Amino acid sequence: MGAAAAGSGLVWALAGFGTIALLAAVAAVWLVLRERDRAARLEQSLRQAETQLDALVLRDGLTGLLSRSEFELALDEMVQRTDRGGVRFSLLYVDLDNLSTVNDAFGHEAGDAVLRQAALRMANYLHGRSVIASRIAADEFALIVPGDRDAGQRAAEGVVGVLAKPFRINDREARLTCSVGLAAYPLHGSRPRLLGNALLAMRTVKNAGGGGFAEYDPRMGVAQREEAELLHELRAAVERDQLELYYQPKVDAKSLQITAAEALLRWRHPKRGIISPALFIPLAERFGLIGAIGDWVIAEACRQAAEWREAGLRMRVAVNISGYQLRQDDLVARIEAALVLNRIPPSRFTCEITESVAMEDTRVTQQAFDRLRRAGVHVSIDDFGTGHSSLAALRRLPAAELKIDRAFVCDLETSGDARSIARAIVQMAHSLDLRVVAEGVESEAQRDQLVALGCDELQGFLFAKPMPAEALALWAHNEPPDRASVPFRPSLFQETQPAEFGAL
């Protein structure tokens, strides 16, 4: 019994040990399977993450178009296909003109909405043409358009058209244009140069005012180098005091006596001589020099007005204010500082602002006009008649005068339409208690018609060309520097009260 019992216990012990081992083995297998499942799920998650990351890399997150890197790969493939005898193509480089005005007025979210709308419009317009599109910079797009040069030109013209339509921003509209550069492969360059050549063509359009397209031309590169050289010299001109102001008188339409002078910027280049502002001002605006130049003009005009005052010449001085300056928060503070320094009453200082800038329906512009009104300076709307003004917009601005654009004055003798427009401008301005200045007067017949229409002041070569300050002083003291015979009477000046903002 003892032996049997012992044997039986041993069997049960062995059986228990086997069960434990079996359970351990099962547990080990289960752990292995669980780890494999966890690893599989982890691997699947990683693959999903990689797919999402790839999608982010492949696509622009804002517009859904190809990213810059993927577009470059697509461009490589198109070049290879063309080299193997496949279809030719054109590369379009598209830039939205003045998107910054939307950002300034409505915020960057509105600007992003415009970019999305622009991408969608181009995609819809080019749908079915196998076009490859990408947003390759903040407000710049690139398009690969299969086909010959004519196909590329038609696509460029169509893109200009669809992007010229108003963009919806909440319950408002914003109008923009675009600049498009076209480079056809292989006509306009090899693969490494193609995108740069399309960009150069786009910049040529943008520098000319935008709202169109141009094909690449090798001469564009030469022009760009000349522009870069001129820009370098312009920076030096600001530092070396090579800038100076000329002054063109304004005369009273009835007495033909001088009442004011407009300061006009000139660049006295040491080798090229006098350079017109039409050449270097656009350059200064594009490359950030207009702020420093504008500050200098304001300070110098005030200094000269003080010098004339000490010589007994009492009149208003006018300066041109750019859109860039108008958007600067401290513009009015700098004007006031220059006036105080030179003891010039604000009412004797005129800010001339072009109609296109003045009528920008932006919060920044409206605030700038309000500050100018509060400062008491004289505000003039320049080049009037060439933009899209409305009577309601004019009523909200603190302008004291309008300047009829020279294009209408030039055609007064030959065009009934020009006379009708000039008459309408004078009547509208006077109904708003605004004075009217006609610029570009070059003949006695033009002068007589403008006087008959009721213009208050005249300006142009008939009376005097722009001249240095010293020449104007000689003129004032009855020592005319040329054939001019217009008398100067400081007593003609009358203080002008600025219009109340929104009061009309």
KATACOR-V623750 format. One line per field, one symbol per residue. ss: DSSP state (a for helix, b for strand, c for the rest). phi: phi as a letter, one per 20 degrees, with the letter a starting at -180 (. if undefined). burial: 1 if it has 24 or more other C-alpha atoms within 12 Angstrom, else 0. A space follows every 50 residues. Layout:
ss=???
phi=???
burial=???
This chain:
ss=caaaaaaaaaaaaaaaaaaaaaaaaaaaaaaaaaaaaaaaaaaaaaaaaa aaaaaaaabccccccbcaaaaaaaaaaaaaaaacccccbbbbbbbbccaa aaaaaacaaaaaaaaaaaaaaaaaaccccccbbbbbbccbbbbbbbccaa aaaaaaaaaaaaacccbbbccbbbcccbbbbbbbbcccccaaaaaaaaaa aaaaaaaccccbbbbcccaaaaaaaaaaaaaaaaaaaaacccbbbbbbbb bbcccccbbbbbbbbbbbbcccbbbcaaaaaaaaaacccaaaaaaaaaaa aaaaaaaaaacccccbbbbbccaaaaccccaaaaaaaaaaaacccaaabb bbbbaaaaccccaaaaaaaaaaaaaccbbbbbbbccccccaaaaaacccc bbbbcaaaaacccccaaaaaaaaaaaaaaaacccbbbbbccccaaaaaaa aaacccbbbcccccccbbaaaaaaaacccccccccccbcaaacccccccc cccc
phi=.fffffffffffffffffffffffffffffffffffffffffffffffff ffffffffcffednfffffffgfffgfffffffeofffbcddddcfflff ffffecnffffffffffffffffffegndledcbedbgcccccddfpfff fffffffffgffeeffeecldcccdcccdcdccedegdpfgfdfffffff fffffffeommacbefcgffffffffffffffffgffffdleebddcdfd cffeelefdabeecfcdeffdemfdfffedfgffffdmefffffffffff ffffffffffenddbeddcedeffffeefdgfffffffffgdldfgfedd decfgfffefecfffffffffffffnfedceelfoedcfcfffffeeefd bddfffffffegfdcffffffffffffffffdmdfcdddnfccfffgfff fffofeccbrfgeaegbfgfffffffemcgfbfgcffdcffffcfdefff fmee
burial=00000000000000000000000000000000000000000000000000 00000001010111111101110110011001000011111111111111 11001100011111111111111001000011111101111111111110 11111111111111001010000111111111111111001001111111 11111110011111111001000000100110111011000111111111 11100111111111111100000010100111111000111111111111 11111101000011111111111111110011011101100101111111 11111111111101111111111011111111111000100011111111 11111111111110000110111011011001111111111100011011 10111111111111111110111011000000010111110000011111 1000
